[in-house]
Every structure is written in structure tokens, then in C-alpha cells.
Amino acid sequence: MNKLAAAVFCAVLYSRVVAALPVGDDSHATPVSSVSSSPSITVALGEGAVATTTSGDAVLPSPTVPYASDDPNYWLWNETTMEDPEPIRGSLGGSILGPQNVPIDKQNPDLLAAPTTDNGDVGNAKWPFGLSKNRLVSGGWIRTQNVEQMPLAKAMAGANIRLEPGAIRELHWHNVAEWAYVLEGSTQITSVDQLGRNYVATVNKGDLWYFPPGIPHSLQATNDSAIGTEFLLIFPSGTFGDDNTFLLTDWLAHTPKEVIAKNFQNSIEDWDQIPSRDLYIFPGVALPSDQKPPFDPNGQIPQPFFFEFSKVKPTQYSGETVKIADSTTFPISTEIAVSEVTVEPGAMRAMHWHPTQDEWGLFLEGTARATIYAASGNAQTFDYQPGDISYVPTGWGHYIENTGNTTLRFLEIFNTDRFEDVSLEQWLALTPPALVKQHLQLSDNTIAKFNKTKNYVVGPNKSS
């Protein structure tokens, strides 16, 4: 009789404890029978109480907070769909009754109808180069992006330059480093370093150049093709602009001619036809792509200022490819590193963060979306098209997902000498499984399948 009373008392006490636990929405609860057994694990019940499961017992789902919703948060439209963009997601939102910029809303489904997982405020992490003011000049154009267009981008700024065949970006230097990726055509670069050594090279599509701070240089489109050249420049300063650029013609136009003549030991008349202001970009006579530098008694710069990134073999992953250039392969590039990523339809650049540097991105082909997690419950999702710039500050978690039906290709650029990132999956795979289990209530089987080798690009999910 005493044994029966004790059994009844224990059953009643257990039922009261379980009934008091805040288990969240029953529709998303994991059945206890579906959770695999494990060694002894302590599960938090709230302040002042814990329950310990022993080997062979089922692990109770975490009772401390409700479970995350299973509701899907897919993008609601993209370039392949015909739906009219409306700020409606499930039961939330409502139609637009006033004026609407439909083309912009079609490009930004996750701004107009944000995923329910978005929360708080992240700041604008998207800037289309097409919204930058374009400076048109004889021989080409230039458009820029810095903190004036994108306040979040404090560590880097970008410039997009087009040169007609033979056109010249005049001799100049900067007080910060200059890194470049050639988008089309070929560009001849020239330079002289602080030891008086010179350098000439032709940089082709998909290749890089880099000039350290203060090193004078010029850029000229070759006549190898009728298109000239177009390239992306990156500067490791979010405030970079023309005020950080020193031009040969601008300097001489603001120096007394008698001083110039004295410096070069000739007459003032020799300088009669110098420009009265800067040339910036101007038409020129294209030199051969195999142009050699003048004889230099000091020798030539021994460390190349350009790198044949186009010839680097990409590393293949389950969802496509990645190739990287930093100071380990391009030694002169001590302040900028890059990864060029391709992502097949349905795949994604894996969830990750960069522990020591910001990420400046340019989308080259395809369409994408990314959710940026900024800590303290702040997260926002953005959509990207070719020509769009993205920006993710140091330490912020993110992914980049291909939302189209063609290959996605983009650049990730960092203000550092060494590319590095931390993979979410690899982190969890190399953490003691029992600890991961207590955080996420995952089964042993699920945890065992985590990839311990970093997978930069994850293929389409074949299990869903």
C-alpha cells in the first residue's frame, strides 16, 4: 500500500512539473519519443531548478523559451515570377493603396515583405552602383560609393571606372592603398616606387592590381579590343573620395611656373602648354599591351603590382566554387583580400562570419538574398542583383543564397592581408555534441552529419 501511495504521489508531482513548463506552441513541439537517447545531460528548467536525464532516457525539449516557428520565409517573388509585389506575408501586412515604384519593389521582395525572422534595425547593407552619380568625362566615366551613399560601409569604399581604348586615368597617387579587379577588357598600369624603381604591366579581365599608399601610378585602356576597359577599385577607407587623390596635372597647375622650372632646371617657356587644371580621365594613344618600362638605373620593382587571378583554379564545393587571393598568393596586397564565389541555383554561400574584417561585396551575375545578423536580436534580409554592392561589418553573421535560375557570381572583398571566416556548421561540428544538443535540441543523428570540413558553398537541400 505504501508503495502504491508513493507511486501515485510521484506521478502527480511529475505531471505538475511538466504542466508548469513553458513549452511554446504545441504545433512545433518535438515528440519526446522522436528525440534520441544520450548520456547524462542536465536540462535547464528555469531559475533555481534543473532536471537530469540519464543514459537511456529521452532528452526533454528545451522548456526555457518557445520553439522557433516552422513557418517558411521564402522570398515571395524574383525575376522569374509574375506576382505583383505587395507588402503581404501570410496574415501580415496589406496591399499598397498609394503610389508604388514597382520595378524597385520587384527587386527587393525581402524589404517590401520581410521574412518574419527579421527583427530590429541593421542599417542599409545594399547600394546599387546605378544609383551613384556618374561623372562623365572625355574618354570614359567614373562612379563611386563611400559612406555618403552607404553609412554602414565604414572600412572600405569603391569606384567603378570605364576607359575607352587609349583613354588614360592620369598619373596620380592616394594616401590609402588601391586594389582593382578588371571587369572587362585590359588595362596597362605603370608605377615608380619610393626607391625609384619602375613597373609596367597589362592587367586582363578577371585579374587584379594593387598599389600601396603613396605609390604613384597610371591606368590606361589598351587597344587590344574595341571595348577598352572597365574595372572596380577598392580603397580601405569608407570615407575615400577625390580629396584622397593627388593628380600630377592638378599639382603642377597650382605651383608657380618658375618653381617648376627651377625644380627641373630648365626655362619657364618649356612649361607653356601644361594644363590649367587636372585632366582626371582623358583620351590618349594606346600603347602596345607588351609595352616595356623605360631603362631604370635603379632597376625594376621586384614584387609584382598585378596578379593573374583569372588563372587561379577555383576550389569546388557541393554548391559551386570559391577562389581566393590575399597576401599569401599576391604578396604586395597587404591591405585587401578577395574571394570570388559562384553559387549554383538552389545553393548558398554557407552561414558564416568574418572575425577580424568587414566584407564589401559586388554582385556580378545572377540574383541573391542575404540575411545579416547583427546581434541582440537584430537581423534583416536584403536582395541583390548584378551591379549591387553589399556590406557586412566585422563579426556579423550572414549567408548569400542564389534566388535565381542561373549561376550566381559575386566578389567578397576584405580590408585585410589574409582571408578568413568562421563557418557555422564547422563550429557546431567541432563542438562537443552534448553541448550542441542542449542548445538546439537536435538528435544525435543530425549532429553526427555536420561537416567538420569547411564547406564554403552548400549545394541545394536534397532532404527537403
C-alpha positions as CSV (number, residue, x, y, z in Angstrom):
1,M,0.0,0.0,0.0
2,N,2.8,2.4,0.9
3,K,4.5,1.6,-2.5
4,L,1.3,2.3,-4.3
5,A,0.8,5.7,-2.5
6,A,4.4,6.6,-3.2
7,A,4.0,5.8,-6.9
8,V,0.8,7.9,-7.1
9,F,2.4,10.8,-5.3
10,C,5.4,10.8,-7.7
11,A,3.2,10.6,-10.8
12,V,1.1,13.6,-9.6
13,L,4.3,15.6,-8.8
14,Y,5.8,14.9,-12.2
15,S,2.6,15.9,-14.0
16,R,2.5,19.2,-12.2
17,V,6.1,20.0,-13.0
18,V,5.6,19.2,-16.7
19,A,2.4,21.2,-16.9
20,A,4.2,24.2,-15.4
21,L,6.9,24.2,-18.1
22,P,6.6,26.9,-20.9
23,V,6.9,24.6,-23.9
24,G,5.7,27.0,-26.5
25,D,3.4,26.3,-29.5
26,D,2.3,22.6,-29.4
27,S,2.2,22.6,-33.2
28,H,6.0,22.9,-33.3
29,A,6.8,20.7,-30.3
30,T,9.1,17.7,-30.9
31,P,7.6,14.5,-29.7
32,V,9.7,13.1,-26.8
33,S,9.8,9.7,-28.5
34,S,11.5,11.2,-31.5
35,V,14.5,12.5,-29.5
36,S,17.3,10.0,-29.3
37,S,18.8,8.9,-26.0
38,S,22.1,10.2,-24.7
39,P,24.4,10.1,-21.7
40,S,23.5,12.0,-18.6
41,I,22.6,15.6,-19.6
42,T,21.4,18.5,-17.4
43,V,18.5,20.5,-18.9
44,A,17.6,23.9,-17.7
45,L,14.1,24.3,-16.3
46,G,14.2,27.9,-15.3
47,E,15.6,29.8,-12.3
48,G,16.6,27.5,-9.4
49,A,15.7,24.1,-10.9
50,V,17.3,21.6,-13.2
51,A,16.4,18.1,-14.3
52,T,18.9,15.5,-15.2
53,T,18.4,12.8,-17.8
54,T,20.4,9.6,-17.6
55,S,21.7,7.3,-20.3
56,G,18.7,5.6,-22.0
57,D,16.2,8.4,-21.1
58,A,14.8,10.8,-23.7
59,V,16.0,14.4,-23.6
60,L,13.2,16.8,-23.0
61,P,12.8,19.7,-25.4
62,S,14.2,22.9,-24.0
63,P,11.5,24.5,-21.9
64,T,13.1,27.8,-21.3
65,V,11.7,29.6,-24.4
66,P,9.1,28.7,-27.1
67,Y,10.4,26.9,-30.2
68,A,11.2,28.8,-33.3
69,S,8.4,28.8,-35.9
70,D,8.4,26.3,-38.7
71,D,6.7,28.7,-41.0
72,P,8.7,29.1,-44.2
73,N,10.2,32.5,-45.1
74,Y,11.0,32.1,-48.7
75,W,11.4,35.1,-51.0
76,L,7.9,35.8,-52.4
77,W,8.9,36.8,-55.9
78,N,12.0,37.2,-58.1
79,E,12.9,37.9,-61.7
80,T,11.2,34.6,-62.9
81,T,7.8,35.2,-61.1
82,M,4.9,37.2,-62.3
83,E,3.3,38.2,-59.0
84,D,2.7,41.9,-58.3
85,P,4.8,43.0,-55.4
86,E,2.7,43.6,-52.3
87,P,3.8,44.1,-48.6
88,I,1.9,41.0,-47.5
89,R,3.3,37.8,-45.9
90,G,0.8,35.3,-44.8
91,S,-1.7,37.1,-42.4
92,L,0.6,40.1,-42.0
93,G,0.7,43.4,-44.0
94,G,-1.8,44.7,-46.5
95,S,-1.9,46.0,-50.1
96,I,-0.4,49.3,-51.3
97,L,-3.1,51.9,-52.0
98,G,-0.9,54.8,-52.8
99,P,1.9,55.3,-55.4
100,Q,4.4,52.5,-55.8
101,N,7.7,52.1,-57.6
102,V,7.1,48.6,-58.9
103,P,10.5,47.9,-60.5
104,I,12.3,48.7,-57.2
105,D,9.8,46.6,-55.2
106,K,10.2,43.7,-57.6
107,Q,14.0,43.8,-56.9
108,N,13.5,43.9,-53.2
109,P,10.9,41.3,-52.1
110,D,12.6,40.9,-48.6
111,L,12.4,44.6,-47.9
112,L,8.8,45.0,-49.0
113,A,7.6,41.7,-47.4
114,A,10.3,41.0,-44.9
115,P,10.7,37.4,-43.5
116,T,9.1,37.1,-40.1
117,T,12.6,36.2,-38.8
118,D,13.8,39.8,-39.5
119,N,13.9,41.9,-36.4
120,G,15.2,45.3,-35.1
121,D,17.4,47.5,-37.2
122,V,20.6,46.6,-39.1
123,G,21.2,49.6,-41.3
124,N,21.2,49.6,-45.1
125,A,23.5,46.8,-46.5
126,K,22.7,47.3,-50.1
127,W,23.7,50.0,-52.6
128,P,23.2,49.7,-56.4
129,F,26.1,51.3,-58.3
130,G,23.4,52.5,-60.7
131,L,22.3,55.0,-58.0
132,S,25.7,56.6,-57.7
133,K,26.2,59.8,-59.5
134,N,28.2,59.1,-62.7
135,R,30.9,61.6,-63.7
136,L,31.1,61.6,-67.5
137,V,34.4,62.8,-69.0
138,S,36.1,62.7,-72.4
139,G,37.3,59.1,-72.6
140,G,35.1,57.4,-70.1
141,W,33.3,57.8,-66.7
142,I,33.6,57.1,-63.0
143,R,31.1,56.5,-60.3
144,T,31.9,55.9,-56.6
145,Q,30.4,54.6,-53.4
146,N,31.5,55.6,-49.9
147,V,29.9,56.3,-46.5
148,E,27.8,59.2,-48.1
149,Q,25.9,56.5,-50.1
150,M,26.2,53.7,-47.6
151,P,26.8,54.8,-44.0
152,L,27.3,51.2,-42.9
153,A,30.4,50.8,-45.1
154,K,33.0,52.5,-42.8
155,A,36.1,50.4,-43.6
156,M,36.0,50.4,-47.5
157,A,34.9,52.4,-50.4
158,G,34.5,51.5,-54.1
159,A,34.8,53.1,-57.5
160,N,33.7,51.8,-60.9
161,I,35.7,53.3,-63.9
162,R,35.3,52.9,-67.6
163,L,38.0,53.9,-70.1
164,E,37.6,54.0,-73.9
165,P,40.5,52.4,-75.9
166,G,43.6,54.5,-75.3
167,A,42.0,56.6,-72.5
168,I,44.1,57.4,-69.5
169,R,43.4,57.8,-65.8
170,E,46.1,60.3,-65.3
171,L,49.3,59.9,-63.2
172,H,48.3,60.1,-59.6
173,W,48.7,58.7,-56.1
174,H,46.5,58.2,-53.0
175,N,47.1,58.4,-49.3
176,V,45.5,54.9,-49.0
177,A,46.1,51.7,-50.9
178,E,44.3,51.0,-54.3
179,W,43.1,47.5,-55.2
180,A,41.5,46.7,-58.5
181,Y,39.5,43.9,-60.3
182,V,39.3,44.1,-64.1
183,L,35.6,43.6,-65.1
184,E,36.2,43.8,-68.9
185,G,39.0,44.5,-71.4
186,S,42.6,45.1,-70.4
187,T,44.4,47.9,-68.6
188,Q,48.0,48.9,-68.7
189,I,49.4,50.0,-65.3
190,T,52.6,52.0,-64.7
191,S,54.3,52.9,-61.5
192,V,57.5,54.1,-59.8
193,D,58.2,53.3,-56.2
194,Q,59.9,55.3,-53.4
195,L,63.3,53.7,-54.4
196,G,63.0,55.0,-57.9
197,R,62.3,51.6,-59.5
198,N,59.7,51.4,-62.2
199,Y,57.0,49.0,-63.3
200,V,54.7,48.4,-66.4
201,A,52.2,45.6,-66.8
202,T,48.9,44.8,-68.7
203,V,46.1,43.5,-66.5
204,N,43.4,41.5,-68.2
205,K,39.8,40.6,-67.4
206,G,39.4,38.9,-64.1
207,D,42.9,39.9,-62.9
208,L,44.0,42.2,-60.1
209,W,46.3,45.1,-59.3
210,Y,47.4,46.7,-56.1
211,F,49.3,49.9,-55.3
212,P,50.4,50.6,-51.7
213,P,49.6,54.0,-50.2
214,G,51.6,56.9,-51.7
215,I,52.9,55.0,-54.7
216,P,52.3,57.0,-58.0
217,H,50.7,55.2,-60.9
218,S,48.6,55.5,-64.0
219,L,45.9,53.4,-65.7
220,Q,45.3,53.2,-69.5
221,A,43.0,51.1,-71.6
222,T,44.9,49.1,-74.2
223,N,43.9,48.9,-77.8
224,D,43.6,45.1,-77.6
225,S,39.9,45.3,-78.3
226,A,37.3,47.9,-79.3
227,I,35.7,48.0,-75.9
228,G,38.5,49.5,-73.9
229,T,38.4,48.5,-70.2
230,E,36.2,48.7,-67.1
231,F,37.4,47.9,-63.6
232,L,36.4,48.0,-59.9
233,L,38.6,49.9,-57.5
234,I,38.5,49.3,-53.7
235,F,40.1,51.6,-51.1
236,P,40.5,50.6,-47.4
237,S,38.7,53.7,-46.1
238,G,35.0,54.2,-46.0
239,T,35.4,58.0,-46.5
240,F,37.6,57.7,-49.5
241,G,37.0,60.3,-52.3
242,D,38.7,62.7,-54.7
243,D,40.1,64.5,-51.6
244,N,42.3,61.5,-51.1
245,T,43.7,61.5,-54.7
246,F,46.7,63.6,-55.8
247,L,46.9,64.3,-59.5
248,L,50.0,65.3,-61.5
249,T,48.3,68.0,-63.5
250,D,46.4,69.4,-60.6
251,W,49.7,69.8,-58.6
252,L,51.5,71.5,-61.4
253,A,48.6,73.8,-62.2
254,H,48.8,75.1,-58.7
255,T,52.5,75.5,-58.5
256,P,54.3,78.7,-59.7
257,K,55.9,78.0,-63.1
258,E,59.2,79.5,-62.0
259,V,59.3,76.9,-59.2
260,I,58.6,74.1,-61.7
261,A,61.4,75.4,-64.0
262,K,63.8,75.6,-61.1
263,N,62.9,72.1,-60.0
264,F,63.6,70.6,-63.4
265,Q,66.5,73.0,-64.2
266,N,65.0,74.4,-67.4
267,S,63.1,77.5,-68.6
268,I,59.5,78.7,-67.8
269,E,58.8,78.5,-71.6
270,D,59.3,74.8,-71.5
271,W,56.1,74.6,-69.4
272,D,53.9,76.8,-71.5
273,Q,51.4,74.1,-72.5
274,I,50.8,72.3,-69.3
275,P,47.1,72.1,-68.4
276,S,45.5,74.8,-66.3
277,R,43.6,72.2,-64.2
278,D,43.5,68.4,-63.7
279,L,42.9,66.1,-66.7
280,Y,41.5,63.3,-64.5
281,I,40.5,60.9,-67.3
282,F,41.3,61.9,-70.9
283,P,41.7,60.4,-74.4
284,G,45.2,59.1,-75.3
285,V,47.1,57.0,-77.7
286,A,47.1,53.4,-76.6
287,L,50.4,51.7,-76.2
288,P,51.1,48.1,-77.1
289,S,50.0,45.6,-74.4
290,D,53.6,44.3,-74.3
291,Q,55.0,47.8,-73.6
292,K,58.3,47.7,-71.7
293,P,59.2,50.3,-69.0
294,P,62.0,52.8,-69.7
295,F,65.5,51.8,-68.7
296,D,65.8,52.4,-65.0
297,P,69.3,52.6,-63.4
298,N,67.7,51.7,-60.1
299,G,66.2,48.5,-61.5
300,Q,62.5,47.5,-61.7
301,I,60.1,46.8,-58.9
302,P,60.7,43.2,-57.8
303,Q,57.3,42.5,-56.3
304,P,54.6,42.5,-59.0
305,F,51.8,45.0,-58.6
306,F,49.4,42.7,-60.5
307,F,48.2,39.2,-60.1
308,E,46.6,36.8,-62.7
309,F,43.6,36.0,-60.6
310,S,41.7,34.8,-63.7
311,K,44.1,31.8,-64.0
312,V,43.6,30.7,-60.4
313,K,41.8,27.3,-60.3
314,P,38.6,27.5,-58.2
315,T,38.1,25.1,-55.4
316,Q,34.9,23.0,-56.0
317,Y,32.3,22.6,-53.2
318,S,28.9,21.0,-53.2
319,G,27.2,24.2,-54.3
320,E,29.8,25.6,-56.7
321,T,33.2,27.2,-56.4
322,V,35.4,29.7,-54.5
323,K,38.8,31.1,-55.3
324,I,40.8,33.4,-53.0
325,A,43.6,36.0,-53.5
326,D,45.3,37.5,-50.5
327,S,48.9,38.3,-49.4
328,T,49.7,34.5,-49.3
329,T,49.4,34.4,-53.1
330,F,49.5,38.1,-54.1
331,P,52.2,39.3,-51.6
332,I,52.1,43.1,-52.3
333,S,48.3,43.2,-51.4
334,T,48.8,43.7,-47.7
335,E,45.5,45.6,-47.1
336,I,42.9,43.9,-49.4
337,A,41.9,40.3,-49.9
338,V,39.2,38.8,-52.1
339,S,37.2,35.7,-52.7
340,E,35.3,35.2,-56.0
341,V,32.3,32.9,-55.4
342,T,30.0,31.1,-57.7
343,V,26.7,29.6,-56.5
344,E,24.5,27.2,-58.5
345,P,20.7,27.7,-58.5
346,G,19.2,26.5,-55.2
347,A,22.6,26.6,-53.4
348,M,24.1,29.2,-51.0
349,R,27.3,30.6,-49.6
350,A,27.3,28.9,-46.2
351,M,26.3,30.7,-43.0
352,H,29.5,32.3,-41.6
353,W,31.1,35.5,-40.3
354,H,34.4,37.2,-40.6
355,P,36.2,37.6,-37.2
356,T,38.6,40.4,-38.0
357,Q,37.4,42.4,-41.1
358,D,34.4,43.9,-42.8
359,E,33.1,42.5,-46.1
360,W,32.5,44.7,-49.2
361,G,30.7,42.7,-52.0
362,L,29.9,43.3,-55.6
363,F,27.3,41.1,-57.4
364,L,28.5,40.3,-61.0
365,E,25.9,37.7,-62.2
366,G,22.6,36.3,-61.0
367,T,20.3,37.3,-58.2
368,A,20.7,36.7,-54.4
369,R,19.4,37.3,-51.0
370,A,21.2,37.5,-47.7
371,T,20.1,37.8,-44.1
372,I,22.5,39.8,-42.0
373,Y,22.5,39.1,-38.2
374,A,23.9,42.0,-36.2
375,A,23.5,40.5,-32.6
376,S,21.0,41.4,-29.9
377,G,18.0,40.2,-31.9
378,N,18.8,42.5,-34.9
379,A,18.6,40.8,-38.3
380,Q,17.5,42.0,-41.8
381,T,17.2,40.3,-45.2
382,F,18.3,42.0,-48.4
383,D,18.0,41.1,-52.1
384,Y,20.8,41.7,-54.7
385,Q,21.1,42.0,-58.5
386,P,24.1,42.5,-60.8
387,G,25.8,45.8,-60.1
388,D,24.7,45.9,-56.4
389,I,27.1,46.5,-53.6
390,S,26.7,44.6,-50.3
391,Y,28.4,45.3,-47.0
392,V,28.7,43.2,-43.8
393,P,30.6,44.6,-40.8
394,T,33.1,42.5,-38.8
395,G,31.6,39.7,-36.9
396,W,28.1,39.9,-38.3
397,G,26.6,36.5,-39.3
398,H,25.3,36.1,-42.8
399,Y,24.7,33.8,-45.8
400,I,24.2,34.5,-49.5
401,E,21.6,32.4,-51.3
402,N,21.0,32.1,-55.0
403,T,17.4,33.1,-55.7
404,G,17.5,32.8,-59.5
405,N,17.7,30.0,-62.1
406,T,21.2,30.9,-63.3
407,T,24.6,30.8,-61.7
408,L,25.2,33.5,-59.1
409,R,28.7,35.1,-59.1
410,F,30.0,37.7,-56.7
411,L,33.1,39.2,-55.1
412,E,33.7,39.3,-51.3
413,I,36.4,41.9,-50.6
414,F,38.1,42.4,-47.2
415,N,40.3,45.1,-45.6
416,T,42.9,42.6,-44.5
417,D,46.1,40.9,-45.7
418,R,44.6,37.4,-45.1
419,F,41.2,36.0,-46.0
420,E,39.5,34.3,-43.0
421,D,36.0,33.3,-42.0
422,V,34.2,31.1,-39.4
423,S,31.7,28.5,-40.6
424,L,28.6,28.0,-38.5
425,E,28.4,24.3,-39.4
426,Q,32.1,23.6,-38.8
427,W,31.8,25.4,-35.4
428,L,29.0,23.2,-34.3
429,A,30.6,20.0,-35.8
430,L,33.7,20.6,-33.8
431,T,31.9,21.5,-30.5
432,P,31.1,18.6,-28.0
433,P,27.9,17.1,-29.3
434,A,26.2,17.1,-25.9
435,L,26.7,20.9,-25.6
436,V,25.2,21.5,-29.1
437,K,22.3,19.2,-28.2
438,Q,21.5,21.1,-25.0
439,H,21.4,24.4,-27.0
440,L,19.4,23.2,-30.1
441,Q,17.6,20.0,-29.0
442,L,18.9,18.2,-32.1
443,S,19.1,14.5,-32.4
444,D,22.4,12.6,-32.3
445,N,22.0,11.6,-35.9
446,T,21.5,15.2,-37.0
447,I,24.6,16.4,-35.1
448,A,26.7,13.5,-36.4
449,K,26.1,14.6,-40.0
450,F,27.6,18.1,-39.5
451,N,30.5,18.7,-41.8
452,K,33.8,19.1,-39.9
453,T,35.5,20.3,-43.0
454,K,34.6,23.9,-44.0
455,N,32.1,23.9,-46.9
456,Y,32.1,27.5,-48.3
457,V,29.3,26.9,-50.8
458,V,26.5,24.5,-49.8
459,G,24.5,22.7,-52.5
460,P,20.7,22.6,-52.8
461,N,19.0,20.8,-49.9
462,K,18.1,17.4,-51.2
463,S,16.4,16.3,-47.9
464,S,13.6,18.8,-48.0
